[in-house]
Amino acid sequence: MSNLYIVATPIGNLDDISARALVTLQKVDLILAEDTRTTRKLLNHYGIKKSLISFNEHNQRKRTPFAIDALMKGDVALVSDAGVPTISDPGQRLIAEIHSLGIRVIPIPGPTALAAALSASGFDGGSFLFLGFLPRRKKERHNLLSSLISYHRTIILFEAPHRLLKTLNELTLFWGERNISICRELTKLYEEIYRGSLIEAISHFANPRGEFTLVVEGNKGEKETWSKVELQTELLKLKTQEYRAKEAVELLASLSGHSKRFIYEMWLSNHAD
């Protein structure tokens, strides 16, 4: 019976691919690639000539029947643009369906940004939470960050350059002054590994470029109640960001240690001013 191979590929440096991955890509009958152009560069680098077809978040539903049909005829490999397929990349639906059909799924492990970033962070790697990319919707994102205020284990997430500063500001707002390790362009020519506080990171990455993996230290103790000055400052920030009163009050009540009533009265006082 045919096999579906889940093949990890380099996250930047092409030399990081494993010998087993190269042998697998050479022997399969078809490769499902997140971006055929990216995968073709990798194959050309190692002199591998193989049939490719795109398989990504936009066409995976349409391409799944084709992939299953291909597996009935021969071995197939699934690859993403970089790292391990299905980790913040498409493919999980296909793999679930393949399992239901009794077809063997074989992982070929290799490079992954989250493991590389954690290993270089200096934070606890015995237990951690991986968030992938944060939700795009503000309410969903804030609910998630709020739920993790007291979480004491290491937290890892990915971020794009155009959202990095916004994310760092929100992490500071919700989680306070924590240590963070930020890995930029891992294994590439301009690789950078920064370690410091969240506040310092905002200044350091004033003009962010590249791909980012963030490793945030867990909560090391109970969060102290904010002073009136701190609360007033954050209220004014949220007003300038056009938060509604209800949103601002609920958010700051979860962060500051003050009651919703107290915060609402301060909001009204500011509004009157």
N, C-alpha and C positions, 0 to 999 in steps of 0.2 A: 504494500500500500504506500502511497505517496506521503510526503511529510511537508508541513509548513514550518520553515525555519524563521525565527525572529532574530535577525542579525543586528548586533550593535555595530555602529560605524563611528569613525573619529569625530570628536566635537570641534576639531580645529586642525591639529597636527596629524597628517595622513599616516605618519609612522606609528601611530597608536593603535591601528587596527591589528587584530590578532591573526595569527597564522590560521587558526581554525575558521575564522570568518572568511578569509580569502579562499580557502579550500571550498567552503560552502557556496560562496558566490560563484565560484568557477563551475561547480557541479550541478547546480539547480537548472531547471529548464526555463524558469521565468523569474524575474525580480519585480515585485511591487514596490515602487519608489514614491516617496512623498513628493519629490521633485526630480524628474528624470534627468534634468540638466546637472543638478548637483551630484547625483549618483553616477552619471556618466563620467564626470571628471575623476571620481574615485576609481572607477573601473579602468579608465584609460591610463591612469597613473600606474596601475598594476598589470596592464596588458590583458585585461579580461574583456572578452567580447560576449555579450549576453543580451537576450531580449529583455526590454524594460517596458513597463506600462505604469502610468501615474496612478497613485492611490493615495488620496488626501482627504481632508475634512470636507471638501466641496463635492467630491464625486464618489466617496466610499460606499454610499448606499447603492448607487448605480453600478459600481464596479464589483461589488461583492459576489453576485452570481457568476460573473466572468472568472473571478479568482477561484471560486469553488469548482467551476468547470475545468479550469487549468489544473487544479489539484487532482482531479480524477484521471488526468493524463500523465502527470509527472510532478516532480518536486518544485516547490515555490519558496522564494525568500521574500520576507517583508523587511524593508529598511526605511528609516526616516532620514531627514536631511543630516542629522547629527545625533549621536548618542543612541540610547536604547529605544526602539519603537514602543509606542503606547504610553510612554512617560511624558505627559503634556504633548502628545502627538497622537494622530489617528491610528486605528487598528483594533481597538478592543472589541468592537462589534463583530468584526470578521473573525477574530480569534474565538470568541464565544460561540459563534455559529459553527466554526470548524470543530470545536470540541463536541458540540451536540451531534455532529455527523460521525463521530468516532475516528476522525483523522488525527494523526499524531502531530502535536505541536512541540517543536524543539527550540529552546532558547539558546542562542549563541552569545554569551555575555561579553561585555567590553566596556568602553568608555561611557561615562555618564557625568554630566556637569554637577549634579547634586552630590555625588560621592566625592568627586574631586574637590569641590568647594568645602565640604564638611571636613575632609582630611586636612585641609590647610588652614582651618579656622582657629584651631586651638580651643574650641568649645566641646562640650560633652557629646561624643558620638555614640554612646551606648544606647541611647534612645532619642528619637527625634521625630518631628512632624514635618512632612513635606506638603506644601500647599500648591505647588505648581504656580500658575499665574493667578493673581487675585481676581475676583469677579469684577467685571467692568461696571456694573450698576452700583452706584454709590451706596444705596441702602444695604444691599447684599454684602458689599465689601465691609461696611462699617459694622454690620451685625457679626460678621466673622471675626474681625479684629477685636471687637468688644468681648466676644466669647472666649478669647485667648489671653485676656489681660493677666489672669493668674496662672497661666500655663507655665510650668517650671522646666520643661524640656526644650532643647534646641529646636528652632523653627527655620525651615529652609523654603525659599520661594524664588521664582524666576521673575525678571522684569525687563521690559523694553526700555531703551534709552529715553524716549519721549515721555515716559510715565515715571521714570525713576525718582525725580525730585518730589513729585506729588505723593508717591508711595512712602518715601522717607519721612515726609512731613506728617503723613497720617500715622505711620508707625510711631513716631515721636508723640503725637497727640494721644494715641490710645495706650501705648506701652511705656511711655516715659523715657527716661534717660537710661538706655540699655547699651551694652556693647554689641557691635555688629562687625561681621567680616563680609566684605563685598568683593566678589571676584569678577573681573571684567575681561572678556575675550580669553577665556581659559584655553591654554595650550597653543594660542596663536602668537604672532609676532609681537603684538602690543599687550600681552598679558599683564594684568595688574591685580595684586591681591592687597586690599586695604583692610586695616583693622583699627577700630576706634569706636567712639560713641556715635549714636545716631545723629546728634546735633553736629558733631564734627564732620560726619559724612556728608551732610547737606552742603556744607561749605566746600568740601573737597571735590565733590562732583557737581560743581556749578554748571559745567557744560558737558553733560554725559554723552559718551559715544560708545557703541559696541553692544555686546550682549552681556547681561548681568545675572549673577546668581548671588542671592543674599542669604547669609546665615546669621540668624539673630539669637543671641543668648537668651535663655529662658528667664522667667521671673525669679529673682533671688530672695524675695520677701514680700511682705504685705505692702501695698501701695499706700503712701501717706495721703492724708486729706489735704487738698489744695488750700492755699491761703486765698483770701478774698482778692488779692491783687492778681494771683495766677488765674483765678476763675474769671475775673473781669477781663483779663487779657484775651483769654480763649473765647469768651463771649463776643468780644469785638471782632475777633478773627472770623468767627462763624457768621456774624452779621455781614461783614464785607464779602463773604462767599455766598451771600443770599440764602442762608439757611432759614427755614421757617422756625417760628418759636418752638413748636412742638418737637421738631427734629433736634434743635439745638439743646433743649432742656433734657430730652431723653438721652442724648449722646453724652452730655457733660455730667448727668447724674450717674451714669455708669462708670465715669472716669474719675470724678473729682472727690467722691466721698460725701458730697453735699446732697440734700434732698431736692426733689424736683420742685417743691414749693419755693424753697429758698432761691434756687436758680431762676425760676420763673419771675419771682419778684425782682431779682436783679436785672433780668432781661427787660421787664417793664420799665424799671428805673432808667436803664440806659436808653430805651426807646423814647422815653419822655424827654431825656436830655437832647 
